[in-house]
Amino acid sequence: MATAFWDTQRVIVVDFLSRGETVNSVSNIYTLKRLQARILRVRPVMDIGNVLLLHDNARSHTSIRTRETIASFGWTTLPHPSYSPVFGPMKQALRGKHCEIKLRMMKK
């Protein structure tokens, strides 16, 4: 599994888990520390405390140790809604369309 972090200009860190390794707070904190070090290296003029982090609500991301680590860096975690209202209308508009598209493709 890969975890990627990027800014507006480039990918900063891509971290790969070994086969069979589980995502937990220890591995997540290790990745966050790598991210912090990499930001300091590639963006030395950037205010390191001005990082906005968006991630889902997985246990490894919301554990006390992970939140403490993020807070110690001075980073801000953006709220991640469990459901996005954007997908409801899109799902409704696409309902049944995949069958029509597939049939058209089969006829060609």
C-alpha positions as CSV (number, residue, x, y, z in Angstrom):
1,M,0.0,0.0,0.0
2,A,1.2,3.5,-0.8
3,T,0.6,6.7,1.1
4,A,1.3,9.9,-0.7
5,F,1.7,13.5,0.4
6,W,1.8,16.5,-2.0
7,D,1.6,20.2,-2.2
8,T,0.7,22.5,-5.0
9,Q,3.9,21.9,-6.8
10,R,5.0,18.3,-6.4
11,V,4.7,15.0,-4.6
12,I,6.7,15.3,-1.4
13,V,6.6,11.8,0.1
14,V,5.4,8.5,-1.1
15,D,5.6,5.8,1.6
16,F,5.1,2.1,0.9
17,L,4.1,-0.5,3.5
18,S,5.8,-3.9,3.3
19,R,3.6,-6.8,2.4
20,G,1.7,-7.9,5.5
21,E,2.4,-4.7,7.4
22,T,-0.6,-3.2,9.0
23,V,-1.4,0.5,9.1
24,N,-1.4,1.6,12.7
25,S,-0.5,4.7,14.7
26,V,3.2,3.7,14.9
27,S,3.6,3.4,11.1
28,N,1.5,6.5,10.6
29,I,3.6,8.6,13.0
30,Y,6.8,7.3,11.3
31,T,5.4,8.5,7.9
32,L,4.4,11.9,9.3
33,K,8.0,12.3,10.7
34,R,9.4,11.5,7.3
35,L,7.0,14.0,5.8
36,Q,8.1,16.7,8.2
37,A,11.8,16.1,7.5
38,R,11.1,16.1,3.7
39,I,9.2,19.4,3.9
40,L,12.1,21.0,5.8
41,R,14.5,19.7,3.1
42,V,12.5,20.6,-0.1
43,R,10.8,23.7,1.3
44,P,13.3,25.4,3.7
45,V,11.6,28.8,3.4
46,M,8.1,27.4,4.1
47,D,6.6,28.0,7.5
48,I,6.6,24.3,8.7
49,G,3.8,25.2,11.1
50,N,1.5,26.2,8.3
51,V,0.7,22.7,7.0
52,L,-2.8,21.6,6.4
53,L,-3.3,17.9,6.6
54,L,-6.4,16.2,5.1
55,H,-6.8,12.5,5.8
56,D,-9.7,10.2,6.5
57,N,-11.0,9.1,9.9
58,A,-9.2,5.8,10.1
59,R,-8.1,4.8,13.6
60,S,-4.4,5.2,12.8
61,H,-5.1,8.8,11.8
62,T,-7.3,9.7,14.8
63,S,-5.4,7.9,17.6
64,I,-4.2,10.1,20.5
65,R,-0.5,9.5,19.7
66,T,-1.1,10.5,16.0
67,R,-3.0,13.6,17.0
68,E,-0.3,14.6,19.6
69,T,2.4,14.2,16.9
70,I,0.5,16.4,14.5
71,A,-0.1,19.0,17.2
72,S,3.6,18.9,18.1
73,F,4.4,19.8,14.5
74,G,2.0,22.7,14.7
75,W,0.0,21.4,11.8
76,T,-3.7,21.8,11.2
77,T,-5.9,18.8,10.4
78,L,-8.8,19.6,8.2
79,P,-12.1,17.9,9.1
80,H,-13.0,14.9,6.9
81,P,-16.7,14.4,6.6
82,S,-17.9,10.8,6.7
83,Y,-20.2,11.5,3.8
84,S,-19.9,14.1,1.1
85,P,-23.2,15.6,-0.1
86,V,-21.6,16.1,-3.5
87,F,-21.9,12.4,-4.3
88,G,-25.6,12.0,-3.8
89,P,-26.7,14.1,-6.8
90,M,-23.9,12.7,-8.9
91,K,-25.0,9.1,-8.1
92,Q,-28.6,10.0,-8.9
93,A,-27.7,11.5,-12.2
94,L,-25.6,8.5,-13.2
95,R,-28.1,5.9,-12.1
96,G,-28.6,3.4,-15.0
97,K,-26.2,5.2,-17.3
98,H,-23.4,2.6,-17.1
99,C,-25.7,0.1,-18.8
100,E,-26.5,2.4,-21.7
101,I,-22.8,3.3,-22.3
102,K,-21.9,-0.4,-22.2
103,L,-24.6,-1.3,-24.7
104,R,-23.5,1.5,-27.0
105,M,-19.9,0.3,-26.8
106,M,-20.9,-3.3,-27.6
107,K,-22.8,-2.2,-30.7
108,K,-19.7,-0.4,-32.2
